[in-house]
Structures are given as C-alpha cells and as structure tokens.
Amino acid sequence: MLKEFREFALKGSMVDLAVGMIIGSAFTGIVNSLVNDLVMPLLGLLTGNIDFSNLFIALDGNHYDSLAAAEAAEAAVFKYGSFISNVINFIIVAFVIFLVVRQINKIRNKFAKPEPEAVPTTKICPYCRSEIDINATRCPHCTSEQTDSL
C-alpha cells in the first residue's frame, strides 16, 4: 500500500497539482490585498463610504450599531455586506485570472511554431467527382484512368 501511495503521490500530475495549489494560495493573498486594500476603498468612495463588511441584519429584531456589537451580543446576523464583498472578490479574481491566462496564451502563440500544412491524402476524380486516394491510378467508382495529379 505504501508503494502504491508513493507512486500516486509522485506522479507528474500530482506534483503539478501541488505546485498549482501553492501558487494559487499565494495568488489568493495578492488578490485579497488588491480587493481589500485597493478596490473596496475605491468602491466605498464611490458609494459614499459604505463599509460593506459592516452591512448586516440582526435576526433577533434588535438594532445594533455595528456588526461587532451584534456578534458580542451573540445575536444571529444576516451578513449581506460580507456576501457582497465576497462576490466582488470573486469577480475580481475571475477577471485577473482571465487577464493572466489571456497574456499567457498570447505569449504562447507568439513563440509557437506554426503547424505544417497538412499534406492532402485524397483527390477528386475529374470524371465522376468522387473523392479517391491521392495515389490512385484508377478511380474505384468510374474506373477512369487517373493521369493528372490534382
């Protein structure tokens, strides 16, 4: 069982997955900083300094001045501001990933070797217009002799 686990863990795809997860966690920190430190303050400025993290509805019917006060009173709260922040965070992450993948594809296409043009393997019989093998000397459909290479 240990041998099987070692083979599984050391497969190329598992190592690639592990590297991807590590880079993904580091990337998450960068994107969270982008959202929390740059985008959310700008969004708050555009919306009249609304603090999305402090938007909530107390489900016990009482009014609390802040989310921290509601949580200190152990009230059940509906944190819709946190949800809005997470949706914005997701949209930004998806957009940043789109931009990164788009740039990687541009770079890959720039340095990619053009695919060689496919060599035709068939030709059209000039008499019956059937598709036949490129090396055929007679058409299998109309039996005409193929003298020209089309």
Sequence and secondary structure as in RCSB ss.txt:
>XXXX:A:sequence
MLKEFREFALKGSMVDLAVGMIIGSAFTGIVNSLVNDLVMPLLGLLTGNIDFSNLFIALDGNHYDSLAAAEAAEA
AVFKYGSFISNVINFIIVAFVIFLVVRQINKIRNKFAKPEPEAVPTTKICPYCRSEIDINATRCPHCTSEQTDSL
>XXXX:A:secstr
 HHHHHHHHTSHHHHHHHHHHHHHHHHHHHHHHIIIIIIHHHHHHHTTS  GGG  EETTS   SSHHHHHHTT 
 EE HHHHHHHHHHHHHHHHHHHHHHHHHHHHHHHHS         EEE TTT  EEETT SB TTT  B  S  
